Amino acid sequence: MTILVTGATGTVGRRVVDELLQRGQKVRALTRNALHENLPAGVEVVEGDLSDPSTLAAALDGVSGMHLMTTGAQYTPLQTGPEIVELATKAGVRKVTVLWSGEKGAVEQAVEASNLDWTFLQPVEFMGNSRKWADSIRSEGLVRDMLGSALNASVHEADIGRVAAVALTEEGHAGKEYLLTGPEAITVQDKVRIIGEAIGRDLRFVEVSIDEEREQMRKMGVQADVIEYVIDWNLNPPKMAYTVVSTVEEVIGQPAQTFAEWAEEHAHCFLGQT
């Protein structure tokens, strides 16, 4: 069967693509500009935009499963959920995995109300978010971030991809909401130390103020409402953010990967290597 992956070049989407290919699935990737994407051989790349459902007909043709994003450009929540679900249903899509934050917006509500076999995937945080420190680690040997002692049970994006691939290709996952964490809750300072060990450098941590973090995200092009959501989430993290659950192992049959494993795999990012 053909499975459509939206956000196929993103932190999680690319991992979903890789895991589906390993399972021998036919993968179609949705992108706004097919000329600029670099995806594995064998992946069919089609142009389309989730914020404009009129562009999705070709992408959904012959698709029986779909990995679905809930945000568009600049992490803005999509408002086109009902249209996407209607098109998917008419195209014969049966299984859908939805990458979501825990807030049920237009996409999540439309999927939940549909006849699709949906599975919601809720990672507490991506380990890959630590790549935002790469520039300062390479140039200064330090990390600037807020709340260095705050605990977080972030999950390896490859494990999210594995869970998505299982849900899209096996039975028994319809109607499930999977909270996804790594195997441990660690602090920002722990992550800095672990990255340092992976690249063989002693790294320093500098705690910044909330206003400084706000300004840094603003410079990255993050929208104001998203900035405030992130700030509030970090200041008042829900219990689930630092509570380890065994969902990954239960679904894929293997332990969730540690942050140390993630750091070893991505050491090149912090060393300036390709």
BAFI-3210 file (N, C-alpha, C; in Angstrom, 3 decimals, decimal comma, padded with zeros to 6 digits):
// residues 274
n [1|2|3|4|5|6|7|8|9|10|11|12|13|14|15|16|17|18|19|20|21|22|23|24|25|26|27|28|29|30|31|32|33|34|35|36|37|38|39|40|41|42|43|44|45|46|47|48|49|50|51|52|53|54|55|56|57|58|59|60|61|62|63|64|65|66|67|68|69|70|71|72|73|74|75|76|77|78|79|80|81|82|83|84|85|86|87|88|89|90|91|92|93|94|95|96|97|98|99|100|101|102|103|104|105|106|107|108|109|110|111|112|113|114|115|116|117|118|119|120|121|122|123|124|125|126|127|128|129|130|131|132|133|134|135|136|137|138|139|140|141|142|143|144|145|146|147|148|149|150|151|152|153|154|155|156|157|158|159|160|161|162|163|164|165|166|167|168|169|170|171|172|173|174|175|176|177|178|179|180|181|182|183|184|185|186|187|188|189|190|191|192|193|194|195|196|197|198|199|200|201|202|203|204|205|206|207|208|209|210|211|212|213|214|215|216|217|218|219|220|221|222|223|224|225|226|227|228|229|230|231|232|233|234|235|236|237|238|239|240|241|242|243|244|245|246|247|248|249|250|251|252|253|254|255|256|257|258|259|260|261|262|263|264|265|266|267|268|269|270|271|272|273|274]
n.u [000,841|000,323|001,732|001,231|003,352|003,301|005,105|007,568|010,317|010,965|011,873|010,613|009,078|010,896|012,007|009,808|009,436|011,841|011,525|009,221|010,110|012,025|010,333|009,415|007,450|005,561|006,269|005,039|005,883|004,856|005,339|006,040|007,670|008,934|011,366|013,356|013,765|015,404|015,251|015,181|016,072|013,507|011,366|008,376|007,878|005,633|004,029|002,308|000,128|-000,806|-002,265|-003,752|-006,113|-006,995|-004,795|-004,169|-005,156|-003,720|-001,700|-003,060|-004,148|-004,744|-003,751|-003,495|-002,770|-001,697|000,603|000,192|000,659|-000,103|000,349|001,268|003,250|005,755|004,931|002,233|-001,028|-002,937|-005,942|-007,448|-008,444|-011,064|-011,454|-009,171|-009,563|-011,963|-011,154|-009,227|-010,778|-012,496|-010,579|-009,931|-008,279|-007,301|-005,840|-004,428|-001,822|-001,313|000,636|000,841|000,414|-000,971|-002,920|-006,112|-006,805|-008,147|-007,429|-006,993|-009,510|-011,165|-010,113|-010,550|-013,316|-013,911|-014,266|-011,869|-009,097|-007,492|-004,461|-003,094|-000,074|001,880|004,620|006,588|008,724|011,063|014,186|015,784|015,449|017,572|019,478|019,406|021,350|023,691|025,276|026,347|027,734|029,684|031,070|031,603|031,739|029,706|026,363|023,451|020,566|017,279|016,237|017,892|017,804|015,466|013,484|013,056|011,529|012,409|012,030|013,588|013,534|013,593|012,376|009,780|009,197|009,334|007,193|005,080|005,300|004,705|002,036|000,851|001,117|000,366|-002,194|-004,419|-003,982|-005,727|-007,649|-006,108|-004,270|-001,092|001,222|004,520|007,730|011,245|013,570|014,280|014,200|015,765|017,834|018,304|020,947|022,072|021,809|023,539|025,989|026,092|026,141|028,607|030,284|029,872|031,088|033,596|034,319|034,539|031,761|030,150|027,375|025,099|022,707|019,897|017,746|014,116|013,181|015,379|015,356|012,933|013,501|015,458|014,008|012,282|014,024|014,528|012,324|009,981|006,520|004,650|002,565|003,246|005,747|005,041|003,561|005,541|007,275|005,587|005,036|007,525|007,983|005,899|005,737|003,770|003,006|003,373|005,497|007,866|007,598|008,364|007,202|006,278|005,505|006,748|008,406|006,433|004,973|006,801|008,382|010,977|013,402|013,069|015,230|018,137|019,176|021,892|022,490|021,247|022,845|025,369|024,776|024,252|026,520|028,042|026,631|027,257|029,895|030,338|030,388|029,423]
n.v [-001,185|002,357|004,887|008,083|010,631|013,487|016,519|015,398|015,872|016,826|016,892|014,654|013,556|012,681|010,500|008,846|008,277|006,827|004,581|003,393|002,717|000,794|-001,182|-002,050|-000,605|001,344|004,653|007,934|011,314|014,411|017,730|021,264|022,172|020,307|020,296|021,015|019,141|016,485|013,311|009,761|007,316|005,917|007,009|008,582|011,846|014,452|017,556|019,791|021,405|021,456|023,500|024,361|022,702|022,206|021,518|018,907|016,619|014,963|014,014|012,378|010,389|007,024|006,384|004,613|004,912|007,432|009,762|012,444|015,896|018,577|021,216|024,168|026,410|028,054|026,779|027,185|026,328|024,199|024,992|023,544|021,020|019,614|019,644|018,268|015,739|014,985|014,800|012,786|010,618|010,239|009,477|006,968|006,490|004,732|004,271|006,536|008,350|010,824|013,524|015,255|017,892|017,638|019,468|019,735|020,696|021,972|019,969|017,645|017,334|016,902|014,518|012,773|012,689|011,316|008,398|007,200|005,042|006,105|007,150|008,900|010,555|011,669|013,194|014,190|015,936|016,553|014,938|015,927|018,678|019,719|020,358|023,028|024,201|023,920|025,839|027,614|025,788|024,863|027,258|028,540|026,713|026,414|026,408|028,252|028,590|028,439|027,704|025,499|023,345|022,050|019,148|016,745|014,363|013,736|012,374|010,231|011,082|009,075|006,961|007,872|007,786|005,010|004,090|005,325|004,019|001,378|001,688|002,424|000,228|-002,079|-003,861|-002,967|-000,508|001,520|004,340|004,956|006,979|007,869|008,673|009,670|009,068|009,314|006,951|008,048|010,797|013,809|016,731|019,993|020,739|018,212|017,222|018,896|018,138|015,470|015,722|016,983|014,889|013,163|014,483|014,941|017,268|019,737|021,310|024,402|025,602|028,206|029,924|031,585|034,479|034,644|036,613|036,874|034,366|034,525|036,531|035,263|033,198|034,768|035,884|033,617|033,406|032,448|032,500|034,889|033,883|031,214|031,364|032,274|030,102|028,093|029,216|029,349|026,635|025,658|027,026|026,115|023,157|020,343|017,401|015,147|015,806|015,188|012,632|009,351|007,048|003,796|003,465|003,494|001,165|-000,766|-000,598|-000,909|-002,987|-002,777|-001,219|002,282|004,750|006,260|009,588|009,788|007,993|009,322|011,643|010,614|009,699|012,099|013,620|014,814|017,087|018,938|019,218|020,425|018,906|017,273]
n.w [000,000|-000,463|001,479|002,686|003,725|005,525|006,119|005,559|005,456|007,882|011,427|012,659|010,555|008,561|009,831|010,009|007,315|006,793|008,480|007,447|004,880|005,563|006,324|003,969|002,690|000,317|-000,164|-000,151|-000,293|000,943|-000,042|-000,133|-002,133|-004,485|-005,817|-004,083|-002,171|-000,414|-000,392|000,416|-002,116|-004,065|-002,776|-003,507|-004,457|-003,998|-004,737|-002,572|-000,186|003,085|004,185|002,121|000,921|-001,705|-003,151|-002,689|-003,957|-005,847|-004,200|-002,401|-003,928|-004,332|-001,846|001,217|003,810|006,174|007,501|009,536|009,899|012,210|012,150|010,288|008,360|010,308|012,618|012,992|013,971|011,901|010,152|008,512|008,932|008,684|005,857|004,950|006,103|004,884|002,182|002,423|003,297|001,098|-000,746|000,063|002,194|005,080|007,518|009,890|011,341|013,760|014,494|017,368|019,853|022,154|022,426|021,138|018,125|015,027|013,130|014,718|015,929|013,718|012,674|014,819|014,877|012,619|010,418|010,160|010,940|013,439|015,094|017,704|018,253|020,781|021,567|024,358|024,166|021,534|021,301|019,356|019,451|020,753|018,931|018,425|019,893|018,535|017,086|019,061|020,601|018,824|018,243|020,696|022,734|024,589|026,039|025,918|027,693|029,171|032,563|033,580|035,356|035,029|034,663|032,020|029,908|027,247|023,901|021,527|018,150|016,249|017,526|017,656|014,959|014,572|016,129|014,751|012,269|012,967|013,820|011,438|009,824|011,096|012,930|015,662|016,819|016,436|017,406|019,605|021,919|022,124|024,446|024,277|025,484|026,331|027,897|030,316|032,624|032,322|032,980|031,412|031,830|032,224|029,629|028,224|029,342|028,496|025,698|025,495|026,343|024,213|022,092|022,989|024,431|027,031|027,981|028,699|030,624|030,411|032,057|030,834|030,930|030,995|029,274|027,563|026,335|025,045|023,159|021,655|020,424|018,960|017,091|015,652|014,155|015,218|015,898|017,884|019,604|019,746|020,918|023,497|024,341|024,474|026,396|028,662|028,920|029,666|032,055|033,618|033,564|032,561|034,489|032,923|031,307|032,538|033,371|032,968|030,590|029,330|026,710|024,125|024,111|024,529|022,165|019,987|020,747|021,617|023,788|024,510|023,069|024,561|025,650|025,484|023,442|021,346|021,275|020,557|017,985|016,714|016,951|014,970|014,257|016,200|015,900|013,564|011,294|008,221]
ca.u [000,000|001,050|001,525|001,611|003,972|003,374|006,264|008,480|011,722|011,101|012,529|009,936|008,610|011,945|012,153|008,674|009,785|012,884|011,000|008,296|010,922|012,616|009,271|009,061|006,253|005,657|006,134|004,874|006,194|004,216|006,211|005,618|008,538|009,580|012,707|014,313|013,772|016,400|014,687|015,797|015,640|012,303|010,267|007,689|007,701|004,567|003,844|001,008|000,198|-001,916|-003,075|-004,554|-006,568|-007,197|-003,541|-003,861|-005,792|-002,709|-000,963|-003,886|-004,612|-004,220|-003,123|-004,294|-002,338|-001,138|001,147|-000,363|001,046|-001,226|000,777|001,805|004,433|006,006|004,254|000,868|-001,991|-003,731|-007,382|-008,054|-008,680|-012,240|-011,242|-008,173|-010,196|-012,936|-010,413|-008,598|-011,822|-012,924|-009,483|-009,800|-007,323|-007,878|-005,075|-003,793|-001,155|-001,351|001,643|000,142|001,032|-001,865|-004,033|-006,911|-007,241|-009,046|-007,048|-007,233|-010,950|-011,734|-009,675|-011,200|-014,735|-014,038|-014,275|-010,506|-008,411|-006,485|-003,609|-002,448|001,278|002,182|005,925|006,678|009,680|012,022|015,608|016,362|015,410|018,883|020,324|019,413|022,570|024,869|026,128|027,106|028,668|030,817|031,831|031,976|031,831|028,723|024,938|022,618|019,166|016,628|015,790|018,806|017,558|014,137|013,509|012,268|011,685|012,343|012,053|014,330|012,592|013,546|011,386|008,467|009,049|009,062|005,821|004,197|005,354|003,949|000,608|000,376|001,255|-000,121|-003,504|-004,462|-003,589|-006,774|-008,304|-005,174|-003,489|000,172|002,194|005,825|008,880|012,455|013,616|014,762|013,955|017,030|017,768|019,043|022,372|022,467|021,936|024,774|027,101|026,091|026,634|030,048|030,934|029,773|031,990|034,914|034,592|033,897|030,871|029,597|025,975|024,784|021,257|019,441|016,460|012,952|013,154|016,421|014,875|011,875|014,134|016,146|013,003|011,776|015,008|014,420|011,121|008,844|005,426|004,511|001,735|003,999|006,776|004,438|003,199|006,773|007,744|004,690|005,203|008,772|007,845|004,911|005,621|002,836|003,671|003,744|006,738|009,018|007,219|008,715|006,219|006,877|004,732|007,602|008,781|005,242|004,503|007,782|009,038|012,369|013,474|013,270|016,637|018,544|019,725|023,292|022,488|020,938|024,006|026,395|024,315|024,224|027,727|028,520|025,947|027,905|031,291|030,398|030,642|028,234]
ca.v [000,000|003,617|005,685|009,474|011,250|014,940|016,933|014,268|016,245|017,394|016,118|013,366|013,026|011,927|009,218|008,022|007,810|005,800|003,364|002,759|002,092|-000,422|-002,179|-002,415|000,109|002,362|005,927|009,175|012,441|015,673|018,874|022,469|022,370|019,017|020,487|021,329|018,103|015,426|012,148|008,517|006,731|005,103|007,807|009,429|013,185|015,210|018,887|020,087|022,217|021,110|024,690|024,581|021,352|022,042|021,025|017,590|015,505|014,046|013,405|011,385|009,384|005,681|006,283|003,895|005,326|008,780|010,384|013,783|017,021|019,418|022,607|024,596|027,265|028,715|026,022|027,670|025,224|024,158|025,152|022,840|019,630|018,985|019,459|017,213|014,468|014,658|014,355|011,498|009,607|009,997|008,829|005,597|006,366|004,009|004,491|007,842|008,732|012,278|014,063|016,361|018,452|017,472|020,398|019,227|021,752|021,630|018,690|016,560|017,154|016,326|013,120|012,013|012,547|010,616|006,937|006,740|004,354|007,096|006,993|010,161|010,406|012,880|013,219|015,303|016,838|015,859|015,081|016,726|020,113|020,121|020,847|024,495|024,633|023,526|026,976|028,116|024,738|024,864|028,512|029,023|025,637|026,610|026,373|029,235|028,166|028,777|026,651|024,379|022,213|021,482|017,780|016,478|012,978|013,849|011,108|010,198|011,172|007,783|006,130|008,341|007,218|003,578|003,922|005,692|002,967|000,233|002,013|002,530|-001,027|-003,199|-003,658|-002,875|000,805|002,489|004,965|005,084|008,193|007,405|009,606|009,091|009,626|008,518|006,048|008,741|012,232|014,474|018,188|020,649|020,632|016,822|017,084|019,585|017,274|014,263|016,132|017,187|013,574|012,576|015,165|015,058|018,640|020,209|022,386|025,211|025,963|029,552|030,063|032,889|034,915|034,370|037,623|036,535|033,205|035,052|037,254|034,288|032,542|035,772|035,971|032,383|033,497|031,796|033,434|035,357|032,995|029,975|031,701|032,310|028,725|027,393|029,790|028,905|025,185|025,433|027,552|025,314|021,909|019,340|016,238|014,191|016,223|014,586|011,296|008,348|005,993|002,686|003,289|003,156|-000,252|-001,583|-000,594|-001,394|-004,201|-002,473|-000,079|003,616|005,130|007,252|010,821|009,515|007,392|010,401|012,529|009,929|009,667|013,457|014,352|015,605|018,391|019,838|019,316|021,112|017,934|016,975]
ca.w [000,000|-000,455|002,684|002,509|004,895|005,486|006,911|005,347|005,641|009,211|012,478|012,828|009,283|007,871|010,519|009,600|005,965|006,885|009,104|006,500|003,827|006,116|006,383|002,611|002,262|-000,717|000,554|-000,903|000,575|000,585|000,169|-000,841|-003,300|-004,740|-006,363|-003,032|-001,144|-000,551|000,274|-000,051|-003,391|-003,955|-002,226|-004,480|-003,904|-004,647|-004,180|-001,997|001,018|003,966|004,441|000,911|000,555|-003,145|-003,741|-002,120|-004,672|-006,398|-003,092|-001,731|-004,883|-004,115|-000,519|002,205|005,136|006,152|008,704|009,380|010,745|012,632|012,053|009,009|008,438|011,596|013,681|013,156|013,877|010,677|010,319|007,375|009,297|008,070|004,426|004,773|006,454|003,837|001,002|002,738|003,337|-000,286|-001,468|000,523|003,294|006,213|008,743|010,023|012,579|013,905|015,406|018,011|021,061|023,289|022,213|020,027|017,239|013,918|012,525|015,658|016,118|012,501|012,591|015,883|014,558|011,343|010,439|009,945|012,045|013,810|016,277|018,047|018,804|021,540|022,217|025,305|023,520|020,685|021,619|018,283|019,742|021,275|017,843|018,430|020,577|017,753|016,726|020,218|021,021|017,898|018,252|022,028|023,712|025,648|025,733|026,617|027,723|030,436|033,471|033,391|036,253|034,777|034,158|030,826|029,435|025,784|023,172|020,265|017,036|015,558|018,207|017,201|013,621|014,683|016,611|013,639|011,255|013,483|013,824|010,057|009,083|011,884|013,538|017,115|017,316|016,117|018,549|020,731|022,105|022,676|024,996|023,975|026,196|026,370|029,044|031,509|032,724|032,626|032,920|030,336|032,167|031,924|028,177|027,825|029,740|027,654|024,382|025,653|026,364|022,873|021,158|023,604|024,864|028,249|027,605|029,782|030,535|030,879|032,150|030,366|031,469|030,164|028,208|026,590|025,575|024,184|022,060|020,804|019,589|018,021|016,015|014,873|013,346|015,869|016,109|019,264|020,417|019,951|021,906|024,827|024,697|024,856|027,657|029,739|029,094|030,403|033,413|034,345|032,803|033,090|035,080|031,881|030,657|033,215|033,831|031,963|030,327|028,573|025,482|022,982|024,185|024,391|020,777|019,009|021,244|021,958|024,707|023,944|023,032|025,544|025,108|025,156|022,103|020,401|021,185|019,766|016,601|016,157|017,330|013,824|014,234|017,159|015,501|012,289|010,225|007,433]
c.u [000,884|000,703|002,064|002,177|004,012|004,496|007,418|009,947|011,979|011,742|011,934|009,572|009,649|012,154|010,997|008,937|010,770|012,342|010,029|009,050|011,548|011,595|008,768|007,830|006,562|005,334|006,002|005,068|005,529|005,142|005,669|006,431|009,363|011,015|013,763|014,411|014,785|015,940|015,279|015,249|014,422|011,121|009,672|007,409|006,633|004,424|002,420|001,205|-001,023|-002,809|-003,948|-005,018|-006,778|-005,955|-003,262|-004,391|-004,773|-001,963|-001,744|-004,348|-003,947|-003,586|-004,057|-003,913|-001,668|-000,593|000,892|000,197|-000,203|-000,875|001,320|003,061|004,512|005,202|002,842|-000,115|-002,819|-005,218|-008,157|-008,358|-009,884|-012,060|-010,255|-008,799|-011,205|-012,245|-009,784|-009,613|-012,284|-011,857|-009,288|-008,752|-008,008|-007,170|-004,418|-003,083|-001,066|-000,310|001,055|000,796|000,203|-003,038|-004,818|-007,509|-008,100|-008,715|-007,395|-008,725|-011,594|-011,366|-010,429|-012,675|-014,977|-014,150|-012,889|-009,993|-007,242|-005,709|-002,923|-001,103|001,670|003,547|006,004|007,651|010,604|013,423|016,284|016,291|016,750|019,820|020,339|020,663|023,819|025,803|026,974|028,074|029,897|031,692|032,355|032,145|030,854|027,298|024,252|021,172|018,590|016,363|016,615|018,532|016,210|014,260|012,615|012,568|011,592|012,575|012,848|013,326|012,520|012,525|009,967|008,187|008,710|007,631|004,829|004,146|004,591|002,453|000,025|000,381|000,743|-001,486|-003,361|-004,127|-004,629|-007,430|-007,421|-004,502|-002,213|001,033|003,562|006,932|010,105|012,471|014,047|014,352|015,256|016,875|018,496|020,541|022,896|022,701|023,219|025,984|027,217|026,573|028,139|030,813|030,948|030,769|033,384|035,294|033,897|033,063|030,355|028,113|025,774|023,269|020,844|018,089|015,332|012,888|014,202|016,001|013,787|012,476|014,839|015,153|012,423|012,716|014,976|013,159|009,904|007,768|005,197|003,694|002,432|005,100|006,200|004,014|004,419|007,281|006,900|004,853|006,460|008,705|006,920|004,697|004,585|003,608|004,142|005,064|007,958|008,697|007,480|007,596|006,844|006,222|005,588|007,938|007,575|004,800|005,508|008,534|010,513|012,401|013,638|014,742|016,933|019,049|021,196|023,405|022,193|022,158|025,133|026,036|024,436|025,444|028,222|027,873|026,683|029,392|031,455|030,690|029,344|027,798]
c.v [001,246|004,387|007,089|010,015|012,753|015,376|015,955|014,604|016,833|016,431|014,732|012,745|012,211|010,565|008,283|007,443|006,648|004,486|002,633|002,073|000,795|-001,546|-002,570|-001,725|001,070|003,708|007,083|010,335|013,704|016,834|020,075|022,687|021,119|019,166|020,625|020,258|017,005|014,224|010,870|008,067|005,856|005,834|008,659|010,783|013,923|016,560|019,067|020,828|021,914|022,304|025,053|023,228|021,138|021,497|019,566|016,395|014,490|013,318|012,264|010,257|008,038|005,452|005,550|004,236|006,683|009,160|011,873|014,764|017,809|020,901|022,887|025,413|027,954|028,083|026,523|026,508|025,318|024,284|024,351|021,372|018,988|018,708|018,327|015,845|014,053|014,135|012,985|010,370|009,239|009,249|007,382|005,394|005,669|004,325|005,873|007,923|010,251|012,698|015,312|016,742|018,210|018,429|019,922|020,370|021,211|020,278|017,533|016,282|016,488|014,851|012,268|011,754|011,720|009,107|006,356|005,985|005,233|006,677|008,330|009,878|011,713|012,759|014,400|016,368|015,998|016,019|015,979|018,218|020,627|020,610|022,367|025,046|024,462|024,694|027,444|027,066|024,745|026,102|028,915|027,924|025,796|026,536|027,434|028,769|028,539|027,522|025,376|023,168|021,549|020,102|017,629|015,060|012,937|012,499|011,264|010,197|009,870|006,854|006,573|007,759|005,744|003,315|004,243|004,575|001,725|000,504|002,044|001,200|-002,250|-002,854|-003,475|-001,510|001,890|003,014|005,137|006,461|007,795|008,575|008,954|009,826|008,765|007,671|006,715|010,207|012,892|015,980|018,711|020,528|019,218|016,650|017,737|018,727|016,066|014,588|016,350|015,880|012,951|013,194|015,384|016,471|018,908|021,430|023,113|025,459|027,342|029,709|031,475|033,215|034,554|035,357|037,335|035,355|033,634|035,717|036,298|033,587|033,502|035,895|034,747|032,378|032,825|032,842|033,705|034,397|031,674|030,207|031,650|030,922|027,959|027,887|029,276|027,424|024,885|025,934|026,687|023,979|020,974|018,135|015,255|014,543|015,556|013,215|010,283|007,323|004,976|002,474|002,845|001,673|-001,156|-001,695|-001,248|-002,639|-004,028|-001,290|001,236|003,991|006,263|008,522|010,635|008,880|008,443|011,290|011,894|009,949|011,040|014,277|015,254|016,976|019,404|020,000|020,038|020,203|017,666|015,532]
c.w [000,000|000,804|002,431|003,813|004,684|006,425|006,764|005,512|007,024|010,198|012,641|011,488|008,551|008,520|010,183|008,215|006,042|007,437|008,175|005,368|004,327|006,209|004,996|002,074|001,113|-000,077|-000,427|000,072|000,062|000,916|-000,595|-002,112|-003,539|-005,223|-005,278|-001,951|-001,468|000,264|-000,309|-001,402|-003,153|-003,365|-003,339|-003,839|-004,700|-003,961|-003,674|-000,694|001,875|004,275|003,248|000,384|-000,938|-003,838|-003,394|-002,909|-005,183|-005,292|-002,461|-002,648|-004,620|-002,770|000,447|003,634|005,059|007,520|008,576|010,399|011,134|012,573|010,662|009,200|009,789|012,740|013,967|013,013|012,596|011,004|009,282|007,666|008,647|006,582|004,155|005,027|005,397|002,591|001,241|002,720|001,929|-001,079|-001,041|001,593|004,468|007,519|008,729|011,371|012,596|014,929|016,050|019,331|022,310|023,245|020,992|019,222|016,116|013,295|013,450|015,832|014,904|012,367|013,602|015,578|013,292|011,544|010,181|011,165|012,467|015,052|016,515|018,719|019,477|022,218|023,185|024,809|022,648|021,247|020,594|018,506|020,256|020,181|017,755|019,123|019,725|017,469|017,899|020,751|020,128|018,084|019,628|023,069|024,856|025,107|026,567|026,544|029,073|031,260|033,329|034,251|036,017|034,144|032,925|030,341|027,914|025,109|021,879|019,117|016,228|016,209|017,858|015,820|013,668|015,150|015,499|012,601|011,699|013,395|012,418|009,310|009,843|012,481|015,057|017,681|017,045|017,393|019,763|020,726|022,835|023,140|024,862|024,720|025,952|027,635|030,348|031,448|033,159|032,446|031,681|030,594|031,935|030,425|027,674|028,156|028,814|026,241|024,428|025,649|024,971|021,901|021,747|023,999|026,197|027,893|028,843|029,540|031,139|030,879|031,770|030,982|030,502|029,000|027,139|025,724|024,592|022,950|021,111|019,886|018,560|016,825|015,109|014,011|013,938|016,166|017,595|020,127|020,705|020,988|023,311|025,284|025,200|026,209|028,820|030,021|029,910|031,840|034,267|033,625|033,412|033,602|034,018|031,217|031,275|033,807|032,721|031,837|029,373|027,214|024,303|022,987|023,991|022,932|019,835|019,466|021,555|022,909|023,954|024,038|024,009|024,865|024,749|023,772|021,045|020,189|020,377|018,290|015,935|016,532|016,218|013,773|015,103|016,878|014,178|011,123|009,484|007,648]
res [m|t|i|l|v|t|g|a|t|g|t|v|g|r|r|v|v|d|e|l|l|q|r|g|q|k|v|r|a|l|t|r|n|a|l|h|e|n|l|p|a|g|v|e|v|v|e|g|d|l|s|d|p|s|t|l|a|a|a|l|d|g|v|s|g|m|h|l|m|t|t|g|a|q|y|t|p|l|q|t|g|p|e|i|v|e|l|a|t|k|a|g|v|r|k|v|t|v|l|w|s|g|e|k|g|a|v|e|q|a|v|e|a|s|n|l|d|w|t|f|l|q|p|v|e|f|m|g|n|s|r|k|w|a|d|s|i|r|s|e|g|l|v|r|d|m|l|g|s|a|l|n|a|s|v|h|e|a|d|i|g|r|v|a|a|v|a|l|t|e|e|g|h|a|g|k|e|y|l|l|t|g|p|e|a|i|t|v|q|d|k|v|r|i|i|g|e|a|i|g|r|d|l|r|f|v|e|v|s|i|d|e|e|r|e|q|m|r|k|m|g|v|q|a|d|v|i|e|y|v|i|d|w|n|l|n|p|p|k|m|a|y|t|v|v|s|t|v|e|e|v|i|g|q|p|a|q|t|f|a|e|w|a|e|e|h|a|h|c|f|l|g|q|t]
***
